[in-house]
Amino acid sequence: MRILVVDDDQINNKMLTKKLEKKGFDVVQAFCGNDCLTAVEEGGIDLVLLDIMMPDLSGDQVLVQLRKTYSAFELPIIMVTGKSETEAIVNSLRGGANDYIVKPVNIEVALARINTQLTMKKLNKDNLQKAELETAHAMIVTYNHEINNPLTIALGMLRKIEKDYQSPYIDKTRNALNRVVDIVKKIESVANSSEVQRSDYTESDKMIKLK
């Protein structure tokens, strides 16, 4: 898991980074709010430990910017603050923070809260994928049922026509219908798979990959 540590105090930043790295985390450092936004935009960040008091943008300002793009489940953000006042903590939580840690950071407390947020993130992702897969499977089964009926009738009628007529158009029609049969079989294989893979169709639309 990749954690972004954001703190303008380089000593605090490096100390926390080393402790997290010893626990097996991949850590990225940022020393100001703008660097934090850049690091997140570059991708690959699983969780942010965000200091509140910084010179360029405050942690709360950074939080607001990040929440415009990422939900609390997509990008957990834990505020790291020297402030223990209830109002400051409540403001951060209202702004979309998942949790908070008070300085000086107790690494065991930090690990417990980090692992909780990462576990919740994974559970939410798994639940979304499960719901998405169930919906895709139901749609595929429905489409296959609706396609198979007229397709069977069309193939049966084509065989009858072939007995009375010889035309290149009949061959082309048969080939087209057989292609539809193959596509239906591929769709059935997707319905029986454990995941649905997508590819880009247009800039705004995706399509399911057929094996």
HUWO-V654505 format. One line per field, one symbol per residue. ss: DSSP state (~ for helix, > for strand, _ for the rest). psi: psi as a letter, one per 30 degrees, with the letter a starting at -180 (. if undefined). burial: b if it has 16 or more other ideal C-beta (glycine too) atoms within 10 Angstrom, else e. Layout:
ss=???
psi=???
burial=???
//
This chain:
ss=_>>>>>___~~~~~~~~~~~~~___>>>>>__~~~~~~~~~~____>>>>>_______~~~~~~~~~________>>>>>>____~~~~~~~~~____>>>>____~~~~~~~~~~~~~~~~~~~~~~~~~~~~~~~~~~~~~~~~~~~~~~~~~~~~~~~~~~___~~~~~~~~~~~~~~~~~~~~~~~~______>>>_____>>>___
psi=kkkjkjkfjeeeeeeeeeeeefggkjkkkkgleeeeeeeeeflgkfkkjjkejledkleeeeeeeeffeklfeejkkkkjkfkgkeeeeeeeeefgkealkklkkjeeeeeeeeeeeeeeeeeeeeeeeeeeeeeeeeeeeeeeeeeeefeeeeeeeeeeefffkjkfeeeeeeeeeeeeeeeeeeeeeefglfljkllkeaefkllkkk.
burial=eebbbbbbeeebbebbbebbeeeebebbbbbbbebbbebbeeeebbbbbbbbbbeebebbebbeebbeebebbebbbbbbbebeeeebbebbeebbbbbbbebebeeeebeebbeebbeebeeeeeeeeeeeeeebeeebeeebeeeeeebeeeeeeeeeeeeeeeeeeeeebbeeeeebeeeeeebeebbeeeebeeeeeeeeeeeeeee
//
